[in-house]
Amino acid sequence: MVRKCPNAWRSMMCALAVLFSADVVRAGDSETREFIVKVDGKPSGHAHMTIQRHEDGATTVSCDTNVRVKVLIKTYTYTCRTQETWKDGRLQQLASQCNDDGKQFQVSAVAQADGIHVRVNGREHVAKAEAWVSSYWTLPDAKLREGVIPVIDADNGRDMQGRLQFIGTAQISVAGQVQNVQHYRFNGPNCIELYYDGEQRLVRQDWVEDGHPTSLELARIRR
């Protein structure tokens, strides 16, 4: 039931994208962002996203997501562990292992000269070198925001695409405090509302999944 545009949790985050500007995050910096997952306004899970900048300029983003939703007499469960490595605004590596209510996905991806080689449960295809990832944990490179953006679904490896629209500045509650954030809308297979802080890191995500309003809300940052 809970999939993220088109696979709600595959788009997640959980995430969930790494800062592409080296002057925003100092080498060696690390933080963990703790998110609450809500379905129909009710807490239904959590995601822990750890972002670490390395001395060589690379950034790794690790996300651990767990969701449990009861729908009528059925309980839907989702677990996913993902890790992305970025450098100079481009994805270098992706690894994920996910269980989407019994459907197992093992994904690995490596950037090569002809694009990003993505392997899903043993089958390989090549994605575009400039692909964003469905964690959406940070904004894509500014040069890509005006056109069609290719996206790799983080937990099942599928290719998708969409356009990113800047909606404006908004005031929302972030980790218990009202903050000014940048509101974007990603128009892809579904519509996702994305909110980023001053460091261009994700603080909230809203979408509708199978008729159920779903959100990912930042509750705490640990450094």
C-alpha positions in Angstrom: 0.0 0.0 0.0 2.7 2.4 0.9 4.9 3.1 -2.1 6.6 6.3 -3.0 5.9 7.9 -6.4 5.5 5.5 -7.9 6.9 3.5 -5.0 6.5 5.8 -2.0 9.2 4.2 0.1 11.3 3.5 -2.9 11.4 7.2 -3.4 12.3 7.5 0.2 14.2 8.2 1.9 14.2 7.9 3.4 15.0 9.2 1.7 15.9 9.5 0.6 20.0 14.0 -2.0 23.7 14.8 -0.9 24.8 18.5 -0.9 26.5 19.2 -4.2 28.3 22.3 -2.9 31.5 21.6 -1.0 31.4 25.0 0.7 28.1 24.2 2.4 29.3 21.1 4.3 32.8 20.9 5.7 34.9 17.8 5.1 34.4 15.2 7.7 31.0 16.6 8.8 28.3 14.0 9.8 24.7 14.2 10.9 21.7 11.9 11.3 18.2 13.1 10.4 15.4 11.2 12.2 12.1 11.3 10.3 8.6 10.2 11.3 6.4 8.5 8.7 2.7 9.3 8.8 -0.1 7.7 6.9 -3.6 9.3 7.2 -2.1 11.6 9.8 -1.0 8.7 12.1 2.6 7.8 12.9 3.3 4.6 11.0 7.1 4.2 11.0 10.4 6.0 10.9 13.5 6.7 8.8 17.0 7.4 10.0 19.2 9.2 7.4 22.9 9.7 8.1 24.8 12.1 5.9 28.6 12.2 6.0 31.0 14.3 4.0 34.4 12.7 3.5 37.9 14.3 3.1 38.1 13.3 -0.6 34.9 15.4 -1.3 32.6 12.4 -1.5 29.4 12.2 0.5 27.6 9.1 1.7 23.9 9.0 2.6 22.7 5.9 4.5 19.0 5.4 5.3 17.2 2.9 7.4 13.5 2.9 6.9 10.8 0.8 8.7 7.0 1.2 8.1 4.0 -0.7 9.4 0.5 0.2 8.4 -2.7 -1.6 9.2 -5.3 -1.4 6.4 -8.6 -3.1 7.3 -7.6 -6.7 8.3 -4.2 -6.6 6.6 -0.9 -5.2 8.0 1.5 -3.8 5.4 5.2 -3.8 6.3 8.1 -2.2 4.6 11.8 -2.2 5.5 14.7 -0.8 3.5 18.4 -0.2 4.0 20.1 2.1 1.4 23.4 3.8 0.9 24.3 6.4 -1.7 27.7 7.8 -2.5 27.9 11.1 -4.3 30.8 13.3 -5.6 30.8 16.5 -7.7 27.0 16.4 -7.9 26.8 12.9 -9.4 25.9 9.5 -8.0 28.9 7.2 -7.8 27.4 4.2 -6.0 24.1 3.0 -4.7 23.3 -0.1 -2.7 20.0 -1.1 -1.2 18.2 -4.1 0.2 14.4 -3.8 0.6 11.4 -5.8 1.6 8.2 -4.3 0.3 5.5 -6.3 2.0 7.2 -9.6 1.0 8.6 -8.4 -2.3 12.4 -8.6 -2.0 14.7 -6.2 -4.0 18.5 -6.1 -3.9 20.0 -3.2 -5.9 23.5 -2.1 -6.6 24.6 0.7 -8.9 28.0 2.0 -10.0 28.9 5.0 -12.2 30.9 4.1 -15.3 31.9 6.0 -18.4 28.7 5.2 -20.3 26.3 5.9 -17.4 25.2 4.3 -14.2 25.2 0.5 -14.3 22.2 -0.6 -12.2 21.8 -4.3 -11.1 18.4 -5.4 -9.6 18.1 -9.0 -8.4 20.8 -10.0 -10.8 19.5 -8.1 -13.9 21.4 -5.1 -15.2 20.6 -1.9 -17.1 22.3 1.4 -17.7 20.8 4.6 -16.3 21.8 8.2 -17.2 24.9 9.5 -15.6 23.1 12.6 -14.3 20.3 10.6 -12.6 18.8 11.8 -9.3 17.9 9.2 -6.7 14.4 8.8 -5.2 15.6 9.5 -1.7 15.3 13.2 -2.7 17.5 13.9 0.3 18.9 17.0 -1.4 18.1 19.1 -4.5 19.7 18.0 -7.8 22.4 20.0 -9.5 21.0 23.4 -10.4 21.8 22.8 -14.1 19.3 19.9 -14.1 16.3 21.6 -12.4 14.8 23.3 -15.5 14.4 20.1 -17.6 13.3 16.5 -17.4 15.2 14.9 -14.5 16.0 11.1 -14.7 15.6 9.4 -11.4 16.7 6.0 -10.1 14.2 4.4 -7.7 16.4 3.7 -4.7 14.9 0.5 -3.5 13.9 -1.3 -6.7 16.3 0.2 -9.2 13.7 1.2 -11.8 14.2 4.3 -14.0 11.7 7.1 -13.9 11.6 10.8 -14.7 9.9 14.0 -13.9 10.1 17.8 -13.7 11.0 19.8 -10.6 8.9 22.9 -9.9 9.8 25.6 -7.4 6.7 26.6 -5.5 8.1 29.2 -3.2 9.3 29.9 0.4 7.0 28.4 3.1 6.9 28.3 6.9 6.4 24.9 8.4 7.2 23.1 11.6 10.6 21.4 11.5 11.7 19.3 14.5 9.3 21.3 16.7 10.3 24.8 15.4 8.7 26.9 12.7 11.3 27.5 9.9 11.4 29.1 6.5 12.0 26.3 3.9 12.0 26.0 0.1 9.0 24.2 -1.3 9.4 22.2 -4.5 7.0 19.9 -6.4 8.3 16.9 -8.3 5.9 16.0 -11.1 6.8 12.4 -12.0 4.7 9.2 -12.0 3.0 10.8 -9.1 3.2 14.3 -7.5 5.5 14.7 -4.5 5.8 17.9 -2.4 9.4 18.4 -1.2 10.6 20.8 1.4 14.3 21.7 1.9 16.2 23.7 4.5 18.9 26.3 4.0 21.4 23.6 3.4 19.2 22.1 0.6 18.6 19.0 2.7 15.2 17.4 2.9 13.0 18.2 5.9 9.6 17.1 4.7 7.9 15.1 2.0 4.2 14.8 1.2 2.3 12.6 -1.3 -0.9 10.6 -1.7 -0.4 6.8 -1.9 -3.3 4.6 -2.9 -5.7 7.3 -1.6 -3.9 7.7 1.7 -2.2 11.1 2.5 1.4 10.1 3.5 4.2 12.3 4.9 7.8 12.1 5.9 8.5 14.7 8.6 11.9 15.6 10.2 11.7 15.2 14.0 15.3 15.5 15.1 18.8 16.2 13.9 21.8 14.6 15.6 25.3 15.8 15.0 
